[in-house]
């Protein structure tokens, strides 16, 4: 049986986008699927699917993931090559959001603070050098493993626009001064049911911003989803009047969503 938010949908207009005029008298539900690790094949396919509906994908990549010297900490990170900055620049030019996911896929909550800061600094510097137009103060840093510490968060808040870490996946609507974004993911099996459940939870409540941590498509990465699932999910969401589908950085720039 389909969840209520799917069964009540009608086909979306192909010209419909993820952005609409904010209406303070109506509920607003922002949905962000945050695709991590930068698998080349999956990222290309994700971008193609989002473009079909005039949407921007949210893709978070590792600074050194494309290098031959890169060693993934888990088997899921080794499932296919990562994209390089030639691809990331192309996808950014096409309107997709490319954000940092770390210099390497390291759990910064399990290392000395100084080492964690150094890895983040090296990551941001690498993006400045290789991703055209990248500005750390406009960036969303997506913690690997969604693992952070209060000390690291406090420091990072002075370096980037915002950061994403573990926590309640339903955030307040984007508002001025919002720096900490929280999310959840599911794996290593398919994340599809998890995503459907979180969307149902979002739509059953008042206005809010759902951030789900996804990875690859069609068996690639930790907790993958099928391309066919994503191709059906996006138009179903667009058919719901209250829903906007946005990457994190763009959502934070749309302060008209906030009622305060």
VEXMARNU-715733 format. One record per residue: residue number from 1; y, x, z of N, C-alpha, C in turn. Coordinates in steps of 0.001 Angstrom, whole numbers, m for minus. Layout:
% VEXMARNU-715733
    k      nc2      nc1      nc3     cac2     cac1     cac3      cc2      cc1      cc3
  NUM        Y        X        Z        Y        X        Z        Y        X        Z
...
% end
This chain:
% VEXMARNU-715733
    k      nc2      nc1      nc3     cac2     cac1     cac3      cc2      cc1      cc3
    1    m1195      843        0        0        0        0     1246      879        0
    2     2234      541     m866     3466     1301     m930     4341     1002      275
    3     5072     2015      774     6042     1745     1837     7100      793     1312
    4     7783       99     2247     8703     m959     1839     9796     m452      929
    5    10219      794     1108    11338     1279      312    10930     1530    m1131
    6     9619     1688    m1389     9150     1842    m2766     8862      495    m3399
    7     8227     m389    m2663     7829    m1676    m3223     9017    m2550    m3571
    8    10149    m2302    m2955    11322    m3132    m3201    12235    m2577    m4284
    9    11857    m1425    m4871    12721     m773    m5837    12573    m1364    m7224
   10    13625    m1200    m8017    13597    m1535    m9434    13895     m256   m10197
   11    13531     m157   m11487    13779     1068   m12246    15249     1452   m12235
   12    15494     2750   m12137    16874     3225   m12097    17443     3366   m13496
   13    18744     3135   m13618    19446     3387   m14870    19445     4885   m15138
   14    19147     5293   m16337    19070     6712   m16666    20405     7414   m16499
   15    21505     6648   m16569    22808     7265   m16441    23251     7403   m14987
   16    22454     6861   m14067    22835     6869   m12651    22724     8276   m12076
   17    23671     8695   m11259    23632    10014   m10642    23440     9867    m9151
   18    23379    11032    m8453    23180    10991    m7016    24451    10759    m6239
   19    25603    10658    m6883    26867    10515    m6176    27496     9175    m6506
   20    27900     8450    m5478    28594     7190    m5661    29788     7149    m4717
   21    30659     6203    m4929    31800     6046    m4031    31307     5682    m2634
   22    31832     6393    m1624    31450     6088     m248    32064     4762      177
   23    31308     3956      850    31782     2662     1336    31515     2615     2827
   24    32583     2674     3606    32435     2767     5060    31778     1535     5662
   25    31714      423     4896    31118     m790     5431    29619     m871     5144
   26    29084       77     4370    27683       43     4006    26952     1266     4554
   27    25652     1156     4649    24844     2293     5057    24844     3345     3948
   28    24788     4595     4357    24697     5705     3416    23504     6556     3828
   29    22570     6765     2922    21387     7568     3193    21325     8715     2193
   30    21543     9931     2680    21475    11115     1826    20078    11717     1939
   31    19485    12058      802    18157    12662      773    18250    14037      112
   32    17821    15051      831    17746    16411      299    16314    16906      395
   33    15724    17208     m757    14446    17917     m789    14788    19379    m1011
   34    14503    20189      m25    14922    21584        2    13735    22465     m401
   35    13723    22921    m1659    12579    23672    m2191    12723    25163    m1893
   36    11795    25703    m1110    11864    27087     m640    10964    28054    m1419
   37    11287    29340    m1285    10497    30500    m1712    10723    30923    m3152
   38    11180    30045    m4020    11545    30471    m5368    10401    30771    m6307
   39     9326    29978    m6253     8257    30153    m7227     8814    29885    m8629
   40     8561    30801    m9546     9151    30699   m10884     8744    29420   m11609
   41     7463    29192   m11737     6971    28032   m12485     7441    26730   m11848
   42     7314    26634   m10529     7704    25414    m9830     9212    25174    m9900
   43    10000    26239    m9785    11453    26084    m9803    11933    25598   m11173
   44    11349    26132   m12228    11709    25691   m13576    11364    24216   m13750
   45    10176    23827   m13298     9740    22440   m13441    10576    21510   m12570
   46    10881    21923   m11352    11714    21118   m10464    13075    20866   m11094
   47    13680    21914   m11633    14988    21773   m12273    14920    20797   m13443
   48    13881    20881   m14245    13729    19980   m15399    13639    18526   m14955
   49    12866    18298   m13884    12706    16923   m13400    14025    16388   m12854
   50    14750    17192   m12080    16033    16752   m11541    17035    16487   m12658
   51    17032    17322   m13671    17976    17154   m14772    17739    15848   m15522
   52    16510    15386   m15548    16202    14125   m16221    16997    12979   m15625
   53    17352    13099   m14356    18094    12035   m13663    19518    12482   m13311
   54    19983    13529   m13985    21350    14022   m13777    21593    14404   m12316
   55    20615    15080   m11736    20681    15498   m10343    20634    17016   m10235
   56    21115    17532    m9123    21068    18966    m8832    19957    19248    m7830
   57    19057    20159    m8184    17976    20546    m7277    18494    21521    m6234
   58    17838    21527    m5080    18176    22417    m3964    17081    23470    m3871
   59    17350    24683    m4366    16335    25732    m4471    16776    26930    m3640
   60    15931    27340    m2705    16250    28421    m1775    15307    29594    m2029
   61    15880    30756    m2305    15067    31864    m2811    15187    33113    m1944
   62    14166    33932    m2050    14119    35207    m1338    14790    36282    m2182
   63    15635    37081    m1571    16396    38087    m2319    15492    39053    m3067
   64    14382    39436    m2453    13513    40447    m3066    12181    39872    m3526
   65    12080    38541    m3603    10812    37918    m3955    10299    38287    m5332
   66    11199    38631    m6243    10824    38937    m7623    10419    40392    m7836
   67    10657    41226    m6836    10367    42653    m6987     8873    42936    m6860
   68     8408    43948    m7568     6993    44319    m7512     6593    44760    m6116
   69     7544    45250    m5347     7259    45732    m3992     7147    44599    m2975
   70     7485    43368    m3377     7456    42250    m2442     6030    41955    m1990
   71     5870    41767     m688     4579    41403     m116     4773    40140      708
   72     4126    39054      290     4233    37801     1027     3401    37836     2294
   73     3896    37263     3385     3181    37286     4661     1991    36334     4725
   74     1930    35371     3815      821    34419     3829      332    34211     2413
   75     m872    33670     2285    m1433    33434      960     m571    32481      144
   76       54    31502      805      840    30522       55     2033    31156     m643
   77     2535    32272     m100     3667    32946     m721     3233    33805    m1906
   78     1930    33965    m2115     1431    34801    m3198      935    33986    m4381
   79     1114    32679    m4322      578    31802    m5365     1496    31738    m6566
   80     1529    32796    m7321     2334    32843    m8527     3605    33647    m8329
   81     4164    34193    m9407     5370    35030    m9320     6606    34244    m8928
   82     7532    34933    m8283     8823    34351    m7942     9786    34549    m9113
   83    10788    33707    m9169    11814    33870   m10176    12699    35063    m9870
   84    13379    35576   m10888    14330    36668   m10682    15748    36120   m10808
   85    16725    36992   m10646    18098    36500   m10636    18619    36160   m12027
   86    17890    36536   m13059    18206    36017   m14376    17970    34520   m14402
   87    16825    34088   m13849    16511    32660   m13774    17456    31946   m12829
   88    17731    32544   m11658    18585    31872   m10670    20001    31690   m11212
   89    20511    32660   m11949    21828    32496   m12549    21828    31410   m13618
   90    20740    31335   m14377    20635    30298   m15397    20607    28911   m14768
   91    19768    28746   m13733    19670    27435   m13094    20973    27052   m12398
   92    21647    28027   m11812    22946    27740   m11188    23949    27277   m12238
   93    23959    27931   m13390    24865    27558   m14466    24576    26143   m14965
   94    23310    25749   m14880    22915    24405   m15302    23226    23348   m14241
   95    23761    23766   m13102    24209    22820   m12091    23335    22698   m10868
   96    22321    23538   m10760    21452    23480    m9590    21977    24398    m8489
   97    21572    24106    m7263    22045    24874    m6119    21024    25948    m5757
   98    21458    27186    m5787    20603    28326    m5453    21153    28945    m4172
   99    20352    28893    m3109    20809    29400    m1819    19820    30402    m1228
  100    20291    31257     m316    19440    32305      261    18418    31780     1273
  101    17230    32353     1173    16117    32031     2072    15654    33276     2821
  102    16442    34357     2712    16108    35585     3418    15970    36768     2471
  103    16089    37945     3040    15865    39172     2256    14382    39300     1926
  104    13568    38972     2920    12126    38836     2738    11691    37689     3638
  105    10479    37232     3498    10055    36054     4257     9614    36464     5659
  106    10605    36745     6516    10338    37244     7861    10766    36218     8898
  107     9984    36109     9948    10291    35205    11049    11303    35871    11965
  108    12542    35457    11869    13623    36127    12591    13669    35762    14068
  109    12906    34764    14461    12831    34414    15877    11862    35330    16618
  110    11112    36129    15861    10110    36997    16473    10458    38480    16350
  111    11716    38762    16112    12131    40159    15992    13411    40380    16788
  112    13738    41636    17075    14983    41920    17800    16188    41360    17054
  113    17176    40917    17795    18364    40312    17213    19029    41243    16202
  114    19108    42498    16528    19761    43458    15622    19038    43529    14279
  115    17725    43536    14310    16941    43596    13076    17115    42311    12262
  116    17128    41176    12946    17308    39898    12251    18672    39843    11574
  117    19716    40284    12272    21055    40300    11681    21093    41204    10451
  118    20448    42344    10549    20443    43293     9433    19785    42690     8189
  119    18663    42000     8379    17976    41386     7245    18830    40297     6594
  120    19516    39504     7416    20376    38463     6862    21552    39079     6116
  121    22147    40114     6685    23269    40790     6028    22843    41381     4697
  122    21673    42009     4670    21171    42575     3418    20909    41485     2394
  123    20419    40347     2848    20172    39216     1959    21479    38728     1340
  124    22481    38491     2170    23756    37988     1670    24412    38986      723
  125    24330    40259     1049    24894    41297      177    24185    41314    m1176
  126    22871    41120    m1170    22106    41116    m2406    22518    39932    m3277
  127    22732    38795    m2663    23169    37612    m3410    24565    37815    m3988
  128    25454    38415    m3223    26801    38694    m3724    26720    39559    m4983
  129    25829    40528    m4969    25712    41468    m6089    25007    40859    m7297
  130    24045    39942    m7074    23186    39501    m8176    23340    38042    m8599
  131    23931    37191    m7761    24106    35784    m8137    25581    35536    m8424
  132    25910    35232    m9651    27295    35087   m10079    28007    33993    m9291
  133    29175    34352    m8776    29992    33385    m8053    29547    33103    m6630
  134    28572    33862    m6129    28079    33609    m4774    29097    34058    m3738
  135    29402    33153    m2824    30315    33443    m1716    29605    33101     m404
  136    29363    34079      469    28678    33786     1733    29306    32654     2526
  137    30629    32551     2524    31311    31516     3301    31080    30116     2743
  138    30530    30025     1530    30201    28734      934    28691    28515      870
  139    27937    29422     1486    26476    29404     1366    25800    28679     2529
  140    24602    28177     2232    23719    27627     3259    22559    28603     3391
  141    22401    29218     4557    21278    30125     4767    20101    29326     5311
  142    18971    29410     4618    17779    28634     4983    16761    29563     5650
  143    16622    29431     6955    15753    30338     7704    14303    30251     7234
  144    13670    31387     6944    12232    31373     6688    11493    30812     7902
  145    10480    30039     7661     9720    29365     8712    10594    28383     9501
  146    11829    28167     9057    12781    27354     9827    12865    27845    11268
  147    12820    29170    11418    12756    29779    12753    14036    30563    13042
  148    14733    30183    14094    15972    30852    14487    16032    30937    16004
  149    17095    31543    16501    17360    31600    17940    18816    31206    18172
  150    19164    30750    19371    20567    30397    19646    21527    31557    19380
  151    21111    32777    19740    21973    33944    19547    22206    34211    18065
  152    21152    34100    17278    21254    34339    15842    22080    33237    15169
  153    21893    32009    15602    22655    30893    15050    24146    31065    15324
  154    24487    31474    16532    25883    31656    16898    26539    32720    16024
  155    25831    33813    15785    26359    34882    14928    26458    34430    13479
  156    25421    33773    12980    25368    33385    11574    26432    32346    11233
  157    26807    31530    12199    27822    30502    11968    29162    31110    11563
  158    29374    32386    11852    30620    33067    11472    30504    33727    10100
  159    29318    33711     9515    29082    34419     8249    28913    33483     7053
  160    28384    32277     7296    28084    31348     6197    28680    29974     6493
  161    28639    29117     5509    29154    27761     5686    28284    26961     6640
  162    26952    27128     6504    26000    26421     7361    24648    27098     7252
  163    23745    26707     8143    22377    27237     8078    21402    26110     8348
  164    20188    26267     7843    19131    25267     8006    18003    25859     8824
  165    17589    25110     9867    16531    25566    10748    15682    24375    11184
  166    14728    24613    12073    13802    23567    12497    14473    22567    13429
  167    14078    21306    13269    14598    20260    14144    14418    18895    13518
  168    15069    17905    14096    15001    16548    13578    15437    16534    12116
  169    14603    16074    11191    14983    16118     9776    16069    15126     9396
  170    16364    14165    10267    17433    13210     9984    18695    13677    10704
  171    19630    14186     9920    20883    14725    10421    21981    13669    10370
  172    23068    13889    11106    24244    13034    10921    24773    13199     9498
  173    25547    12226     9019    26174    12375     7713    27034    13636     7688
  174    27157    14267     6522    27991    15479     6425    29395    15242     6969
  175    29872    16191     7775    31195    16063     8359    31794    17441     8583
  176    33083    17485     8727    33787    18737     8937    33277    19429    10189
  177    33008    20726    10063    32522    21503    11194    31017    21478    11375
  178    30303    20772    10517    28838    20709    10606    28250    22018    10092
  179    27656    22777    10982    27156    24107    10641    25635    24169    10724
  180    25061    23522    11713    23616    23551    11901    22966    22343    11246
  181    22088    22617    10289    21311    21579     9623    19860    21729    10050
  182    19209    20627    10349    17826    20706    10815    16892    19973     9864
  183    15672    20455     9802    14716    19883     8861    13289    20081     9365
  184    12370    19488     8633    10953    19683     8887    10220    19734     7568
  185     9046    20359     7590     8177    20383     6423     6766    20061     6864
  186     5864    20016     5897     4467    19721     6202     3582    20546     5284
  187     2487    21098     5840     1540    21879     5057      407    22362     5931
  188     m519    23100     5363     m508    23618     3991     m949    22615     2928
  189    m1468    21436     3352    m1884    20443     2367     m660    19765     1756
  190     m882    18840      852      192    18119      175     1177    17516     1177
  191     2455    17624      853     3498    17082     1725     3939    15684     1301
  192     3285    15090      316     3763    13840     m257     3844    12702      752
  193     2799    12482     1532     2826    11404     2504     3871    11668     3587
  194     4015    12920     3968     5033    13296     4954     6425    12940     4432
  195     6686    13258     3175     7986    12954     2579     8214    11448     2538
  196     7213    10694     2109     7345     9237     2063     7623     8653     3450
  197     6920     9168     4451     7114     8660     5815     8520     8947     6330
  198     9029    10154     6033    10372    10504     6507    11437     9685     5789
  199    11243     9402     4512    12197     8577     3785    12192     7153     4343
  200    11017     6641     4632    10923     5300     5215    11641     5257     6560
  201    11472     6306     7346    12152     6395     8651    13665     6415     8457
  202    14141     7169     7483    15578     7238     7211    16132     5880     6821
  203    15465     5218     5890    15983     3958     5361    15883     2810     6351
  204    14989     2935     7318    14846     1882     8327    15966     1920     9358
  205    16688     3034     9412    17752     3172    10396    19129     3099     9787
  206    20107     3492    10580    21487     3490    10116    21700     4668     9181
  207    22932     4868     8760    23257     5963     7856    22801     7299     8425
  208    22379     8194     7543    21926     9500     7967    21616    10384     6776
  209    21274    11623     7074    21019    12644     6053    19653    13270     6332
  210    18697    12994     5450    17348    13524     5581    17230    14833     4820
  211    16765    15878     5512    16481    17159     4861    15009    17466     5078
  212    14239    17426     3993    12813    17760     4037    12602    19122     3405
  213    11888    19977     4093    11585    21313     3590    10359    21244     2691
  214    10562    21403     1387     9471    21416      424     9300    22838     m112
  215     8312    23023     m969     8081    24351    m1548     7809    24206    m3038
  216     6564    24449    m3460     6268    24398    m4878     5702    23070    m5343
  217     5357    23047    m6633     4773    21870    m7258     3361    22178    m7739
  218     2556    21135    m7813     1232    21222    m8450      350    22329    m7877
  219      275    22346    m6548     m614    23289    m5866       m5    24635    m5546
  220     1243    24851    m5912     1880    26148    m5665     2682    26113    m4375
  221     2412    27059    m3487     3168    27149    m2250     2564    26350    m1107
  222     3213    26456       47     2782    25791     1281     3229    24341     1247
  223     2300    23415     1463     2648    22006     1463     3261    21543      156
  224     2573    21731     m971     3163    21371    m2269     3145    19865    m2519
  225     3841    19461    m3560     3766    18093    m4067     3470    18166    m5559
  226     3029    17076    m6126     2751    17031    m7553     4032    16750    m8342
  227     4094    17309    m9541     5213    16995   m10431     5294    15497   m10668
  228     4137    14862   m10824     4105    13422   m11087     4684    12634    m9923
  229     4460    13105    m8700     5026    12449    m7519     6544    12546    m7547
  230     7072    13736    m7814     8517    13937    m7830     9169    13136    m8950
  231     8512    13071   m10101     9050    12329   m11243     9162    10836   m10943
  232     8298    10312   m10096     8366     8899    m9720     9289     8675    m8523
  233     9336     9660    m7632    10130     9510    m6409    11622     9406    m6699
  234    12140    10273    m7550    13581    10322    m7767    14155     9010    m8310
  235    13585     8427    m9366    14160     7157    m9830    14001     6028    m8830
  236    12940     6043    m8023    12773     5018    m6999    13874     5118    m5957
  237    14227     6351    m5602    15316     6537    m4646    16656     6135    m5250
  238    16887     6491    m6500    18146     6174    m7155    18355     4676    m7315
  239    17262     3930    m7299    17367     2475    m7436    17812     1803    m6145
  240    17884     2580    m5043    18296     2036    m3747    19792     2265    m3577
  241    20522     1194    m3372    21988     1250    m3369    22557     2258    m2373
  242    21917     2404    m1227    22493     3248     m178    22201     4737     m356
  243    21353     5094    m1302    20836     6462    m1372    21658     7363    m2292
  244    21923     8581    m1808    22453     9676    m2607    21457    10823    m2543
  245    21157    11457    m3637    20243    12606    m3669    21092    13838    m3943
  246    21207    14723    m2951    22119    15853    m3039    21509    17115    m2449
  247    21847    18293    m2995    21499    19552    m2326    22421    19742    m1126
  248    22047    20636     m231    22770    20753     1035    24237    21146      872
  249    24512    22165       53    25890    22620     m101    26797    21552     m663
  250    26312    20847    m1662    27125    19787    m2260    27333    18643    m1269
  251    26304    18325     m501    26449    17262      489    27548    17613     1487
  252    27602    18868     1907    28622    19281     2874    30030    19265     2277
  253    30123    19356      968    31432    19308      331    31905    17873      120
  254    30984    16920      266    31321    15501       66    31683    14871     1404
  255    32782    15319     1990    33138    14859     3334    33540    13391     3358
  256    33684    12762     2186    33998    11334     2153    32853    10510     2701
  257    31664    11134     2852    30530    10411     3417    30765    10103     4889
  258    31514    10983     5539    31736    10822     6978    32680     9682     7260
  259    32389     8941     8330    33251     7838     8741    34222     8256     9827
  260    34203     9531    10180    35092     9994    11262    36180    10887    10723
% end
